[in-house]
Amino acid sequence: MTDDRDSRGKSVPSGRIARLGVFGRLAGGVAGGVLAEGARRIADGQRPKMSDLLLTPANIGRVADQLSHLRGAAMKLGQMISMDSGDFLPPELSQILARLRNNAHHMPPAQLQQVLARDWGKDWRRRFARFDAGPLAAASIGQVHRARTPDGRDLAIKVQYPGVRDSIDSDVDNVATLLRVSGALPKSIDIAPLLAEAKRQLHEEADYVREGEQLERFGALLADDPAYVVPVLDREFSGSDVLAMSFVEGVAIESLVDAEQSVRDAAMESLMALVLREMFEFGLMQTDPNFANYRYQPATGKLVLLDFGATRPVAPETADGYRRLLEAGFSGDRAAVRDAALGAGFLGDAAVARHGALVDRMIDVILVELKRAGPFDFGDRGFVGVLRDQGMAMAADRDTWHVPPIDTLFVQRKISGTALLAARLKARVDVNAMVVKALALASDRPASEAA
């Protein structure tokens, strides 16, 4: 969730027709922008392509603003696209959609009152000694308020926007249509399985009863680990549309960018250790790497873990695929890495057949980094540019585009997001040593011990 410290209360369109109307106005605005931009370029003697007319800053701005207004699955998908697109979407699209990560409107007081009255009854305020009307944070699916009960419980209460759950399927389909017409996705790619999984995942994220269960599950898994703090579920005020938990103090994880190097390193080491445990020990992973899902306690050095809606099991074959890939990397065997990447679904056969030399060069870059002794400097991103250039050369051949297994996509999203945060903090972590230790422990642990 993103901090929302201004007064931009804006009602969430909660009915199917109302939300469809927003998409209709969006389509109309984009079409008008296409006509105007096309006329301008033709008058200048140009012969523009349709994709160029669609992906203008003005049109993408319209998309970002309307998705922010809709919230729900529409905004969530926009956030995911902006964070996970890497360098494969047009840069204009990634840049402007990134606004969605910091552009959440909150519900106006009247709409908030309606939602809480439906869940808690009209006299719900009498159940609190204090309830802050202004939200601490607002995001795509809900907003968070701080409250205190008469018996002294200090709570963080997440309230879901009305209509979010019922609009997930149509929102996903509408966003997919926008991606298709923008030319961001080739027609040869079958994204139907990915859309189905996105809908399933978003339905789970909108199920606050399920999230409460996952919150308690992680609390139990990490109860004896002093590196983490997990809020405690408050069942009295929790339900399908409202999730209440103990309020835990902490600062934004991004604020550590100005902290001492040792503090940044320790925080990222704790987070990376958690990712390894999720994959190889728990068999359960919180797959949303949004930075707002982590906070930091300067006095204790602990990480506060928030938002477990995107928690999902890690399939044994997925964990095994990562294990084989990592072991191949540590062996320094390029062919073994290529075979492991193919077996895990990271690479498609067509990409290797048509761009084998590029694939091998990318593997060689990664192997050089794996061989470096000591802490890995995430602030040194020189090798990323090399991989990006080679990856873009492959991406230009759309006939070889490949969609990895769904489970792998969600796990990789968590891994990539964690690496992105480490780069933001310029952390230095001995990742090799951590991975070797995690793999050794995983090989010694019976499969029945996975949570």
C-alpha positions, -999 to 999 in steps of 0.1 A, spaced: 0 0 0 11 35 -6 10 64 18 -18 87 11 -14 119 30 -35 143 10 -73 147 8 -80 130 -26 -112 112 -15 -128 99 -46 -157 74 -47 -150 39 -61 -173 30 -90 -188 -2 -74 -213 -14 -99 -206 -34 -131 -223 -8 -152 -205 21 -135 -171 5 -140 -179 -4 -176 -188 33 -181 -153 43 -169 -137 19 -193 -160 33 -220 -150 68 -213 -114 57 -213 -117 40 -247 -135 71 -261 -107 94 -247 -80 72 -261 -97 70 -295 -101 108 -296 -64 111 -287 -55 88 -316 -75 108 -341 -60 141 -329 -24 128 -328 -29 111 -362 -42 143 -378 -13 162 -364 14 138 -376 -2 134 -411 -2 172 -414 35 171 -406 40 147 -435 44 116 -414 28 82 -418 24 70 -382 17 35 -371 -13 28 -349 8 16 -320 26 50 -321 -7 68 -319 -19 47 -290 12 50 -269 14 87 -267 20 103 -232 -14 118 -233 -32 85 -240 -11 65 -214 -18 93 -189 -56 88 -195 -51 50 -189 -32 56 -156 -57 82 -143 -87 61 -150 -72 29 -135 -64 49 -104 -100 60 -103 -113 24 -107 -89 9 -82 -95 -28 -77 -81 -54 -101 -77 -27 -129 -53 -7 -108 -36 -37 -93 -28 -50 -128 -15 -16 -138 8 -16 -108 20 -51 -116 27 -42 -152 46 -11 -142 67 -29 -116 73 -62 -135 76 -51 -171 114 -49 -169 123 -34 -203 100 -53 -225 71 -28 -226 75 5 -244 93 29 -220 64 54 -222 40 28 -210 62 17 -181 70 52 -170 35 66 -169 19 34 -155 45 37 -126 23 66 -113 -2 40 -102 22 29 -75 18 63 -58 -16 75 -70 -42 58 -50 -73 78 -41 -91 69 -9 -128 66 -3 -146 98 8 -161 96 43 -196 89 32 -186 58 12 -164 46 40 -193 50 64 -215 28 41 -190 1 39 -183 -1 77 -220 2 86 -227 -28 63 -201 -49 81 -203 -36 117 -237 -20 120 -248 17 120 -235 23 155 -200 9 148 -182 40 161 -194 32 196 -172 1 195 -140 22 194 -124 46 217 -108 62 186 -111 56 149 -90 78 126 -112 88 96 -82 97 75 -65 65 61 -29 57 69 -25 43 34 -46 36 3 -40 11 -24 -56 -9 -52 -79 -31 -32 -84 -13 1 -73 14 25 -60 12 61 -72 31 92 -58 32 127 -81 26 156 -81 19 193 -106 -2 212 -120 7 247 -98 -21 262 -67 -5 247 -60 -26 216 -42 -5 190 -53 -17 156 -46 -13 119 -79 -19 100 -79 -26 63 -112 -18 46 -119 -31 11 -133 -8 -16 -169 -16 -25 -174 -37 -57 -138 -48 -60 -145 -85 -56 -174 -85 -81 -154 -66 -107 -122 -86 -108 -130 -108 -139 -143 -79 -161 -115 -56 -150 -88 -82 -159 -104 -87 -193 -107 -50 -200 -70 -44 -190 -59 -73 -212 -78 -57 -241 -60 -24 -235 -27 -43 -237 -37 -60 -269 -48 -29 -287 -17 -11 -276 5 -36 -294 23 -44 -261 15 -81 -265 19 -101 -297 -11 -119 -310 7 -152 -311 10 -153 -273 -19 -172 -256 -24 -153 -224 -57 -170 -215 -41 -192 -188 -23 -162 -174 -55 -142 -173 -73 -170 -156 -46 -173 -130 -45 -135 -125 -83 -136 -118 -79 -165 -93 -50 -147 -75 -69 -114 -73 -100 -131 -60 -78 -146 -33 -63 -112 -25 -98 -98 -21 -108 -125 3 -99 -110 37 -109 -141 56 -83 -160 37 -57 -133 42 -64 -134 79 -56 -171 79 -24 -165 60 -14 -138 84 -18 -162 113 0 -189 94 31 -167 88 29 -155 124 33 -191 135 60 -200 110 81 -170 121 72 -169 158 107 -180 169 126 -158 145 137 -125 160 143 -109 126 106 -104 118 74 -90 133 41 -102 120 9 -84 132 -16 -104 152 -51 -109 136 -80 -93 155 -109 -116 149 -135 -94 165 -133 -68 138 -124 -90 108 -146 -103 81 -149 -107 43 -145 -69 36 -126 -57 67 -93 -71 81 -82 -60 115 -48 -66 131 -25 -52 157 -9 -19 147 29 -23 145 52 7 145 78 9 117 92 32 90 90 27 52 116 2 41 127 27 13 137 52 40 167 30 47 183 44 15 199 70 38 209 46 65 243 32 73 256 5 49 255 -21 76 218 -13 84 208 -16 47 228 -48 43 212 -64 74 177 -55 64 181 -70 29 198 -101 43 168 -107 65 144 -102 36 164 -125 13 167 -152 40 129 -151 42 125 -156 5 147 -186 6 128 -201 36 95 -195 18 107 -214 -12 127 -242 2 114 -246 38 78 -233 41 66 -242 6 45 -211 10 53 -176 -4 39 -141 -1 44 -133 -38 37 -95 -38 70 -77 -36 55 -42 -33 79 -22 -11 50 -10 10 45 -46 23 76 -42 44 84 -18 72 115 -15 94 119 -9 131 151 12 137 152 5 174 151 -33 170 164 -38 134 134 -60 127 114 -62 95 76 -58 98 58 -80 73 24 -67 60 -2 -78 35 -5 -116 30 -33 -115 4 -9 -128 -23 3 -158 -3 3 -190 -24 19 -225 -21 52 -230 -39 48 -263 -59 76 -288 -52 85 -289 -89 89 -252 -89 112 -252 -59 131 -281 -75 135 -262 -108 151 -233 -89 173 -257 -70 186 -273 -102 191 -239 -118 211 -226 -88 232 -257 -85 240 -256 -123 250 -219 -118 273 -227 -90 289 -255 -110 299 -230 -137 286 -253 -164 269 -232 -191 252 -261 -208 238 -273 -174 224 -238 -168 208 -237 -202 192 -272 -197 180 -263 -162 165 -230 -175 147 -249 -202 135 -276 -177 122 -250 -153 104 -231 -180 124 -199 -178 134 -204 -215 114 -217 -244 128 -241 -270 122 -216 -298 144 -189 -281 172 -213 -276 170 -227 -312 169 -193 -328 191 -172 -304 214 -198 -289 245 -176 -290 226 -147 -272 214 -171 -246 249 -184 -240 263 -149 -237 236 -140 -211 244 -172 -191 281 -163 -192 274 -129 -178 255 -144 -149 281 -171 -143 308 -144 -139 286 -127 -112 281 -160 -94 318 -166 -92 325 -134 -74 336 -140 -39 321 -122 -9 290 -99 -7 272 -91 -39 269 -54 -45 233 -47 -57 242 -11 -62 266 -20 -90 242 -26 -119 267 -26 -147 260 -62 -157 222 -55 -159 227 -32 -189 245 -60 -207 217 -85 -200 191 -59 -209 206 -53 -243 209 -90 -251 174 -96 -238 159 -69 -259 176 -84 -290 157 -116 -282 125 -99 -273 124 -82 -308 117 -117 -322 82 -120 -310 77 -154 -325 100 -168 -298 81 -152 -268 75 -177 -241 53 -177 -210 69 -196 -181 47 -218 -159 23 -198 -138 37 -208 -105 72 -198 -116 59 -164 -127 46 -156 -93 77 -169 -75 100 -150 -98 80 -118 -93 89 -120 -56 125 -127 -63 128 -99 -88 110 -75 -66 134 -83 -37 164 -78 -59 149 -44 -70 146 -33 -34 182 -44 -27 193 -23 -57 173 7 -44 190 4 -11 225 -4 -27 228 -33 -3 257 -57 -2 247 -93 7 266 -125 4 239 -141 -16 260 -171 -27 267 -182 9 230 -178 18 218 -198 -12 244 -226 -6 233 -228 30 196 -229 21 201 -256 -5 220 -277 19 193 -274 46 166 -282 20 184 -313 9 186 -325 45 149 -317 52 122 -344 46 95 -332 22 69 -338 49 83 -309 70 72 -283 44 43 -261 58 
